[in-house]
C-alpha cells in the first residue's frame, strides 16, 4: 500500500506527483479524473518531490541514496 509523504502539482499538465515512502515509487495522479495514471520507480524511500516550472522537470529526493 502506498504511503504518500510529499506531493507537488504541475500546473501545466494538471498532474499531482506523490512520493510514496514505503513502495519506492512516485505516483502520477490526473487531477481531472482523480486517478493514478502512472507510477515511476525511483529507489528506496522517496522522501520528497518537487516541480520546476521553468523546465517542467519533476525532482525526487531519495533518502539514503545519492
C-alpha positions in Angstrom: 0.0 0.0 0.0 1.4 3.4 -0.9 2.4 5.7 1.9 2.4 9.2 0.3 4.7 11.6 2.2 5.1 14.6 -0.2 3.4 15.9 -3.3 3.8 18.5 -5.9 1.5 19.9 -8.6 2.4 20.5 -12.2 0.3 23.5 -13.3 1.0 22.9 -17.0 -0.5 19.4 -17.3 -2.6 19.4 -14.1 -1.0 16.3 -12.6 -0.1 15.7 -9.0 3.1 13.7 -8.2 3.3 11.9 -4.8 6.4 10.3 -3.3 5.3 7.0 -1.8 7.8 6.3 1.0 7.1 2.6 1.5 6.8 1.5 -2.1 9.8 3.1 -3.9 7.6 4.8 -6.4 6.2 8.2 -7.4 2.5 8.1 -8.3 1.3 10.4 -11.1 -2.3 11.5 -10.5 -4.5 13.0 -13.1 -6.5 15.7 -11.2 -9.3 15.8 -13.8 -10.2 12.2 -13.1 -8.5 11.8 -9.6 -6.9 8.6 -10.7 -3.4 7.2 -10.8 -2.2 7.3 -14.4 1.4 6.2 -13.9 3.9 5.0 -11.3 7.6 5.6 -11.6 10.1 3.5 -9.7 12.7 5.8 -8.1 14.6 3.9 -5.5 14.3 3.2 -1.8 12.4 5.6 0.5 11.5 8.5 -1.7 11.2 11.4 0.8 10.4 14.4 -1.3 9.2 15.6 -4.7 9.3 18.9 -6.4 8.4 20.6 -9.7 10.4 23.1 -11.6 8.0 25.3 -13.7 10.9 26.7 -15.7 11.8 23.4 -17.4 8.8 21.1 -16.4 11.0 18.6 -14.6 10.0 16.7 -11.5 12.7 16.1 -8.9 12.6 13.3 -6.3 14.7 13.1 -3.1 15.5 9.6 -2.2 16.6 9.0 1.4 19.9 7.3 1.8 20.9 7.4 -1.9 22.8 9.9 -3.9 
